[in-house]
Amino acid sequence: MTHAMLRARSDDGGRVTVSLGDSILSDVSPLMVEVDGRVASEWLKPEVSSATDELVALEGTLAGLRDDATVHAAWSARRVAGQPVWECALTLRNDGEHPVTITRMDPLSIETGSTWRVESFRSAWGDEFRPVTGHLGHHTIIESRSGRSSHGWIPWLGLERGGESGPGAHEEPAAVSLAPAYSGNWHIHAMAGGYVTAGISPWQFAVELAPGESVVAPSVVLTIAADLDAAAVALQRAVAADWLPRTPFTDGVPVEWNHWWPYEDQEVNEQVIADNAAAAHELGIEIATVDAGWFGAADPTSDWQEQRGDWSSVNTARFPSGLEALGQSIRDAGVLPGMWIEAEAVGSHSLLRAAKPDAMAHTVEGRRPDPSYRVQTESLDDDDPTFLGYVCLGSAAGREHVLESMSTLITTTGARWIKLDFNIDPDAGCTRTDHGHGARDGLLRHYEGLYAVLDEVRARHPEIMLESCSSGGLRIDLGLARHVHGFFLSDPDYTDHHLEVLWGVRNLLPPIGILHWSWSQWRGDFPPAYLDWATLSADDFDTTLRAAMLHRFGVSLRLPELRPELFERLRVHVELFRRELVPFVRDGALQPLTATPERGGFGERAPSMQLTHPDGRMLIGAFVMPGGRRPHAVYPRGIEPDTIYTVTDLADGEVRRISGAELLDDGIVTLGDDVVTSWLLIIAPA
């Protein structure tokens, strides 16, 4: 769809509207604001300060408030990277003589009509990106109340219309996606009939503005395309080009090893790390990451959850030589060190609680989290119901603690990769009023503080890779995407689950912003992740690896103990990833070629996905899941019928020449014997 443009106007009655294209949507009222309990969705004396294809900006005084309140609103929609993607932003300023209380500030409010299908995703630990469908004949209300953006629902909603049947079938095909760019509590209300608003959640939220004070609302990203697959590609390209931080090192897409699932914090020690780092070097893996277990009291049985926050302490029972020597031992093995830290978290038994009481996040009234969530916070204290288990980054003391903890860890170990975890549900956030925030805007100020700290960490250490993790994938959003290089998708990584999550996350992130390990060797008891590694065939092992190679690639395996056959297969795939796949991951966009595979043996059992490079080449990943049948053919997208293509099977290097017309009619016939359950194919114009 080429006519997806923003246009602004103000009418004589004081209402400002924005039109999106000629026939997709009409009269988009650009905001929804509530001040002192009154809805103020219109302006008095509005001004259109900019109205180009790249930027629409409107401002004026809000109408409908109490007589002594004067609130100025500045709204804009910036086109991102030339794509049909706009970031909708809103700033509110108190221009009156008395304080005002803002309880709702949605940068996006649109009227679509009712003939749209709705797509969204539920999300919980090990159940991220579970598809949910509906339509705008009914209300669809999705939000987070956990304090983490993707614990509960994923911060994304897709609307699509057109097709062969049903309401809207006669209308021009079109799709719209909305993504709140915020790491805390957000909401999207899509009401029956097609009135849609999005922004920070109004639940337990309020910000008081003294005269002259301003507040910047978390933005909402709007994408318009012919269908949701095209919208996903457009958003991926926009986020890759003009959103994620990019450096030469992170664009090199280094392969990572992490110790966690095979060893956890019970079997890890400096010898385990040294041995795996040496094996990683032999395999061609560039990063060896030390996960939880390196910090805290000198006790080999200590629990990492209880002592989080004590980052200046090293568990010398496991790492007697200290952190500096640990980093050096990894470099001596020929790879670069990575380190895990949950810098915001505070364990219930940590020394930090007593050392820095002024930095602790508390809910003064002792209110416990929304009971509809399975609370993930392990460090709550039964004896202190006000303790939230994290450092409030709305406070200067909290920001200083997190910044210096991360910076010291990087300089001490020489880390080039930081895995930033967050296993906490902040709920509605800190309600203390001695932190520089009010009683009901603590969560907003925490995330503003986090973003600022991460920017400063990257400024001090521009050579590092920042990976965001949060109980796996429970804080994935476009707000945090501006401040980290990539996101970890989920703690579980068995292939069924991984592919379902990948099918979902491509609606938000490009492959350069995605990391997930291949199927790990789990030390703990998690039945879906069980594999008999002693009898696992090389072909099935190949499939676990290839499924995790359509984005940033990493493994969590006992490298020195792998069977020689599997060790060699891993070496071959690491070399293949670095030689052939990195350009696709760095510059490409993901498109599904089949329906979504689903956990538990449901959904598509022979899924395939395409990674399209801007130069026209395509990387195809095709897989057969348990219970599935081998596909006779795979049908790529974007094929020109009059072009001759080469199709290279990366397993054996075999090259076939096929016309575009044949590819469109017959697809690519999958090769190999009956035990083969995965294929990586490169299609290129001859």
Stockholm file with secondary structure:
# STOCKHOLM 1.0

chainA/1-686         MTHAMLRARSDDGGRVTVSLGDSILSDVSPLMVEVDGRVASEWLKPEVSSATDELVALEGTLAGLRDDATVHAAWSARRVAGQPVWECALTLRNDGEHPVTITRMDPLSIETGSTWRVESFRSAWGDEFRPVTGHLGHHTIIESRSGRSSHGWIPWLGLERGGESGPGAHEEPAAVSLAPAYSGNWHIHAMAGGYVTAGISPWQFAVELAPGESVVAPSVVLTIAADLDAAAVALQRAVAADWLPRTPFTDGVPVEWNHWWPYEDQEVNEQVIADNAAAAHELGIEIATVDAGWFGAADPTSDWQEQRGDWSSVNTARFPSGLEALGQSIRDAGVLPGMWIEAEAVGSHSLLRAAKPDAMAHTVEGRRPDPSYRVQTESLDDDDPTFLGYVCLGSAAGREHVLESMSTLITTTGARWIKLDFNIDPDAGCTRTDHGHGARDGLLRHYEGLYAVLDEVRARHPEIMLESCSSGGLRIDLGLARHVHGFFLSDPDYTDHHLEVLWGVRNLLPPIGILHWSWSQWRGDFPPAYLDWATLSADDFDTTLRAAMLHRFGVSLRLPELRPELFERLRVHVELFRRELVPFVRDGALQPLTATPERGGFGERAPSMQLTHPDGRMLIGAFVMPGGRRPHAVYPRGIEPDTIYTVTDLADGEVRRISGAELLDDGIVTLGDDVVTSWLLIIAPA
#=GR chainA/1-686 SS CCCCCEEEEECTTSCEEEEETTTTCCCBCCCEEEETTEECCSEEEEEEEEESSSEEEEEEEESSCCTTCCEEEEEEEEECTTSSEEEEEEEEEECSSSCEEEEEEESEEEECCSCCEEEEEEECTTCCSEEEEEETTSCEEEECCSSSTTSEECSCEEEEECSSSSTTTTSCCEEEEEEECCSSCEEEEEETTTEEEEEECCTTCCEEECTTCEEEEEEEEEEEESSHHHHHHHHHHHHHHHTSCCCHHHHTCCCEEECHHHHTTTSCCHHHHHHHHHHHHHHTCCEEEECTTSBSSSCTTCCTTTTTTCTTCBCTTTCTTCHHHHHHHHHHTTSEEEEEECTTBCCTTCTHHHHCGGGEEECTTCCCCCTTSCCCCSCCBTTBTTEEEEECTTSHHHHHHHHHHHHHHHHHHTCSEEEECCCCCCTTCCCCSSSSSCSSCHHHHHHHHHHHHHHHHHHHCTTCEEEECBTTBSSCCTTGGGTCSEEECCSCCCHHHHHHHHHHHTTTCCGGGEEEESSCCCSSCCGGGCCCTTTCCHHHHHHHHHTTCSSEEEECSCGGGSCHHHHHHHHHHHHHIIIIIHHHHHHCEEEESSCCEEGGGEECSSCEEEEECTTSCEEEEEECCTTCCCCSEECCSSCCTTCEEEEEETTTCCEEEEEHHHHHHHCEECCSCTTCCEEEEEEEEC
#=GC SS_cons         CCCCCEEEEECTTSCEEEEETTTTCCCBCCCEEEETTEECCSEEEEEEEEESSSEEEEEEEESSCCTTCCEEEEEEEEECTTSSEEEEEEEEEECSSSCEEEEEEESEEEECCSCCEEEEEEECTTCCSEEEEEETTSCEEEECCSSSTTSEECSCEEEEECSSSSTTTTSCCEEEEEEECCSSCEEEEEETTTEEEEEECCTTCCEEECTTCEEEEEEEEEEEESSHHHHHHHHHHHHHHHTSCCCHHHHTCCCEEECHHHHTTTSCCHHHHHHHHHHHHHHTCCEEEECTTSBSSSCTTCCTTTTTTCTTCBCTTTCTTCHHHHHHHHHHTTSEEEEEECTTBCCTTCTHHHHCGGGEEECTTCCCCCTTSCCCCSCCBTTBTTEEEEECTTSHHHHHHHHHHHHHHHHHHTCSEEEECCCCCCTTCCCCSSSSSCSSCHHHHHHHHHHHHHHHHHHHCTTCEEEECBTTBSSCCTTGGGTCSEEECCSCCCHHHHHHHHHHHTTTCCGGGEEEESSCCCSSCCGGGCCCTTTCCHHHHHHHHHTTCSSEEEECSCGGGSCHHHHHHHHHHHHHIIIIIHHHHHHCEEEESSCCEEGGGEECSSCEEEEECTTSCEEEEEECCTTCCCCSEECCSSCCTTCEEEEEETTTCCEEEEEHHHHHHHCEECCSCTTCCEEEEEEEEC
//
